[in-house]
């Protein structure tokens, strides 16, 4: 770590080192040799300290030495013979840790990248726009003769993907939660857990986030853990320790942080990510978790539960989940429940990838919603929370489906959603008087990004003009005869010019796009082949699986994650190569 700047002879092709490193005498710095990493399929590998593929010293010792070197010399330029291209220490470290990718990822089109920040507020909720520059590390993009293969990605300081723009628009959620700017609702992020120390409900949470920490205070006592409403900006993003972009790829290393603070734990996790442009809309992603804990410590942390990655999409851009099957077909997942409430299929039961499409058609989509409207009579609602439609028995007993009839001119006023949720999603909200009967129960909806993000159409039976509605908080609120909803293209002032007294609004579900017109984003995760590999089997605790689900009212986030349950002790590295298409 005692390296000084100098100018070496041009005869050897040595270059002047970058300024800021001084000392009394020059030293010759030998570049680390690049090594050929094992070619991985779309699957995962656990590599131990004594792995024969890596003819190097213990990973932890190596990384401690190399990171100490980084702290001392910054982006030092290696001194190497003139016939070899100069590389930085950061590039050398990243190439040394991250294995080589597939030979099929050959590039095509134009790849560019920058470390200069340019704000993109149009994509983000007002509550967190100001923190984008703090999150930003780099941007990488691909230009293609086929516009459907053009994309742009932005990375946080921790190396996670915080923006992914394709021909379908922005895929990353809008960051509408006040306490978690780009540390949770992202498209590609690693999460590491020591399950033996994640002792809910009697102790603190042990979640190491590649992206950074939450802007809230976590509080614990003997029987409960909860997050205090205390809001503690600004955000703290996981520090970057190495970065390099060149050719058709960008690579990053970061010191991943515990998400819940304050915490009694420390993080010994180094996260490595490499994003390579393969051309034709394909991006190769190689992720590595390095457990840098000291094996001589008392009970050093062993990571047993990894999200590889934690991510997902913005359903207002990509509303449908398509699961691949081993026989080569696609299945649209209908009626997706909240995260944690769906099935958790093992990767071996899939065809190796999962896709998110704009509006994939199914046989029963589109058309009038009249028969599905909530059922009520003059005194009561059939079920004021579940929006149950009328059955024939209900009709026979005098019940009827709800109708939306405007009760007066200028019936609409402003509404920002529950706790400002609509405003945070940059959607205009309204409340309009539409109900003439008197009942003392609300008819709730709590339907956010209704119908998987497709929403409803409210069509005026007098004019035929339709208004798109994405969120409905209440079909009718208790005693005031108002509907509460959001629309992306009409505020309450506009609605008052469109809807007059006596107009009936016919509710329908938009017809889906044709299959061939859909754009999509696919995560290629493999089928968990490494679990059956004798070389890797001792490191696995369970078969890798995927989890998915919707989130709360304001997030515009469909979660998608791969769970890799492994035994990752001190000095070990977990590597997983995947693709985005």
Secondary structure, 3 states (H helix, E strand, C coil): CCCCCCCCCHHHCCCCCCCCCCCCCCCCCCCCCCCCCCCCCCCEEEECCCCCCCCCCCHHHHHHHHHHHHHHHCCCECCCCCCCCCCEHHHHHHHHHCCCCCCCCCCCCEEEEECCCCCCHHHCCCCCHHHHHHHEEEEEEEECCCHHHCEEEEEECCCCEEEEEECCEECCCCCCCCCCCCCCCCCEEEEEECCCCCCCCCCCCCCEECCECCCEEEEECCCCEEEEEEECCCCCECEEEEEEEECCEEEEEEECEECCECCCCCCCEEEEEEEEEEECCEEEEEEEEEECCCCCCCCCCCECEEEEEEEEECCCCCCEEEEECCCCCEEEECCCCECCCCCCCEHHHCCCEEEEECCCCCCCCCEECHHHCCEECCCCECCCCCCCCCCHHHHHCCCEECCEECCCCCCEEECCCHHHHHHHCCCEEEEEECCCCCCCCCEEEEECCCHHHCCEEEEECCCCCEEEECEEEEEECCCCCEEEEEECCCCHHHHHHHCCCCCEEEEEECCCCCHHHCCEEEEECCCCHHHHCHHHHCCECCCCEEEEEECCCCCCCEEEEEEECECECCCCEEEEEEEEC
